């Protein structure tokens, strides 16, 4: 059989929620993947875990089928691409993998134990990644044999739905390894974004600020949870689905953010709303964004009119998707 002849090219270590989501993403894209459990278990406990894992994978795929993403008849074949592997099968599964995702619990002790096995069994040209959401890539790199082939890879839940994966590199990460990783992720339909060894990556760092502020507004009685959610889904969220956050600063003008920060710093909280030094420098240099020709981006030689129309088209697309776009009225109403 094919499965006996060669192990999958991909392996996720840790059979928890993240490992299962990654497995679905690869299986959906047509690839076999080994979902490796490194914990020593009794036969009964192993069979229980295996049944739970397969049931969740099949259930998630069935949910996609119910939403019309795939045909229900495809579910068994896609689920069958995931090979749930016990600790006894870890050496073979890891030895055959060219890309490995470590997804064990968020403690350095658990990471250390996992990478001891990964280092022992993986081939030396395999790319090794950690899906940690809280431990810096520089910390885990110290646990890895040949750390130049290592980087953190943060997936956003559900891992098989959200396209963005955040790749966090350390100073020793080989540029060719990063390029190869990006290429492999793009092949399964993902959109890799790169950051350095920074706490919170990109998305969690930004969304934590928004979520904390929303919770404060509810606590203060500024607005109800329902009103805040309506405002963020169809106001802030809709706009940020059409424009990136930094692009949004340039589009509106760095001066707008600078003045808004000054006002809210004085009226709400000086520390939370203080403008960063880069914004002060941009103001002093007259780099206000689109309207001045440069900001975080350089607009020299760009067709500004065409760009503005493109932004409008993106925004209208999100409005139509949300069911909020209305055609013009046929007649003037009093």
N, C-alpha and C positions, 0 to 999 in steps of 0.2 A: 504493500500500500504506500501511497505517496507520503502520508504522515510518518510512516516508519522509516522511509528512505532518507528523509531530511527534515530536521526541525524547522519551524518557521523562522523567517528572517528577523522578526521582531519579538521582543519579550517585555512584558510588564511584570515587575517583581512586587508582589503585594496584591492580594486578591480582594482588597477593599473597594469602596465606591469609586475612587479615582482610577484604580487599575481596571475595573470593569468598564468604566466609561471610555478609557483609552482603547481597550480591546474592541468595543463596539465600533469606535471610529475607524480602526484599521480593517475590521471585518466588513463593515459597510462599504469601504473603498476597495474591497476585493482581495484583501491580504489575509493570510493566516497569521495568527499571533499566539504566542504562548503566554498564558496568565499564570505566573509561578507563585506558589505559596511556599514560603521558606520555613514556616513553623512546623515543628515536629508534632504530629497529631496521631491519635489512635485511628484505626481504620474507620470506626463508626463516626468519629468527629470529622474525618476527612471527607467521607461520603456525604455527610450533612452539609459541609461547606460547599462542596462541589455542586450539590443539588441546588443550594441557595444561589450560587453564582450563575449557574445556567438558567435558572428560573428568572432571575433579574434581567439577564441579557435578553432572553426571549421576550420577557414582558416589555422591556424598553423598545425593542424592535416592533413588537405588536402595537405599541402605542403610536409609533411612527406610521405604521400601516393604517391605523384607524384615522389618522390625520391626512391620509392620502399621499404620504411621502414615498411609500413603496407598496408593492403588492403583498398581501398577506401570505401568498404562496411562496414568496422569497425568504420569509423569516427563517425557516429551518436551515436553508443552505447558508445564509449569512451567519447565523449562530454557530453552525458547525465549523466555521473557520477559527473559532476561539478554542484553543486547547488548554484546558485547566490542568495544571501540572502540580503534583505534590512535591515535597522537598526531595524525595528520592529521585525524581526526574529532573531536578534543577540543573545538575551538571550538563546533561545532554542539551536541554533547552537553551541554556545560557551560552554554551559553546557554539551553537549554531546561529546566534543572533548577531546582526550587524548594528542594531540600534536597541538599546535597553533603557527602560524607564523604571527607576526605583520609586516606589510609592508606598513605603512602609510608614508606620506611625511617626509623628513629628517630634522625635527625641534624637539626640545625637547618639545615644546608646543603640537605638534601633537602626539608625543609619549606619553606624559602625559595623554592626553585625551583618547587615545586608551587604555592604560593600566588601566585607571579608570574603563572602561567598562569590559575589560578582567578580572581584579581582581574581579569585582562584579559578573560576570556570570560564569566564569570557575570553575570547580571543583578543589579542593585543590591538587589533585595528578596529574593534567594535567601538561605536560611540556610546558613551555612558552618560545618562542624565538623571537628575533627581527632580521629582515633581513637587518638592517641598514648597509650602506657601509662606514659611516663616524663617527658614535658616538660610543665611547668606551662602552664595555659591563658593566664596573663598573659604568658608569653614568646611564645607563638605569636600572640596577639592583635595584637602589634606588627607582624606581617607582613600583617595583613588590612586590606583596604580596607573602610571602614565597620565597624569592630570591634564595634559594638553588635549586629550580627547574627551574632556568632561565639561558639561555646562548644566545649569538648572533649566528646567522646562516647566513653566507654570501653565496649566490648562484651566480654562474657565468652565464651570459647571453649567449645564451638562456637557461633558467633554466631547460627546459625539455630535453636539448641535452647534455650540459656539465656535466660530471659525478661528478666532484669535488664540494663538499660543505664544506666551512670552518667554523668550530665550534670554537668560541672564548669564553673561560670560564673566570669567575671571581673567586677570591679566595674562595668564598662561594659556588660555584657550587658543588652539590652533585655528587660524583663519580658514584653512581648508576644511576643518571639522565643522566650523560654523556654517560654511557654505553648503556642505554636504547635508547637514541637519536640516537647514532651511529647504533644500531641494526635496528631501524625503517627505517633509511635512506638507509642502505644496502639492506633492504627488497625491496625497490623500485628501486634498481639498482644504487644507488649513492655511491660515494667513499668519505666518510667523512675524513677530516684532521683536526687536533686539534692545536690551538695556544692559547696563553694567551691573556690578555687584551692589545693588541698591535695595534697601529694605522696602518690602511691599511691591516690588516690580513697578509696573505702570498703572494698570487698572485697579488693583486693590488699594494702592496709595491714594489715587484720586477718589475712588468711590467711598473710601472710609470717611473722608472729609464731608462729602455730601450726606452720607447716611447719618453721621453724628450730628450734623447741623439740623437735619430733618427731625431727629429725635428731640433735639433741644427745642425746636419750634413747637412740637407737640407738648413738651413739658411746660413751656412758657405760656401755652395757650394762644400762641400767635396764629395758629390755624389747626384744623383737625387733620388727622391722618388721611382722611378721604380727600380733602381739598389739596393737601400737599402732593398726594399721589396723582391726582388729576393734573396738577400744575407741572409735575415732573414728567409724566408720560407724554402729555400733549403740548408742553411748552419747552422746557429745557431738554427733555429727552428727545423729542422730535427734532429739535434744531441740531443737537449733537449727533444724531443719527445721520444728518445731512452734512455736517461740518465737524472736522476734528477740533478738539479743544483749543489747540494752539492756532490752528487756521481761523477759528472763531475770533480769537483775540485780534488777529491781523485784519479780519474782515470788518469788524466793528470799529477797530482802532484801539491801540494801546492806551491812548489818552482816556478813552471811556473807562477802561478797567482801572487805570490809575486814579481817576477822580472818584469812581465808585468805591474803590478800596479805602480812599481817604475818608469818605463820608461814613462808611460802615465801621471803619476802624474807630472813629470818634463816637458813633452812636451805639455800637454793639459790643465790640471787643477789640482792643488795640492790637493784641497779639495775633488773634485769629485772622484779622482782615488787613494786616500790614502788607503793603505791596513789596514784592521782592526787589532786591537791588537791581536786577536786570531790567525791570520795568522803569526804574528811575533813570538808568543810563539811556534807555531807548527814548524816553521823554526829552532828556537833555540833548540827545543827538538828532532829534526830529525824526526818528524812525518809528512812525506811528502805524505802519502796516500798509494796507492796500492803497489808502488815500495819499500816502507820501511816497509810494514806490518801493518801500522796503520796511521790514519789521523783523519778525522771526524768519520770514521768507523774503526772497528778493523777487520783485515783480518787474524788473527791467526787461523790456522787450516782450512782455506778455500782453496779450489781447485782453485788457481788463473788462471790456464789454462782454466778450465771449465767456470769460470766467464768471462774471456776475450772473449771466444767463444760466450757466451750468449749475451754479449754487442754487438758483431759483428752481431749476428743474429737479434737482435732488430733493429740495424741500417740498415741492409739490408732489413728488413721488411718495414721500413719507406721509403727507396729508391724505393722499388718495388711499394709501395702504391702511391708514387708520380709519378710513371712512368718514373723514371730516371735511373733504373738499366739496363745495357746492357750486353748481353752475350759476351763471348770472341770472338774476330775475328777469322775467319777460317784460315787466312793466313797472313803472314807478308806483310804489305804494305810499299812501299818506302815513 
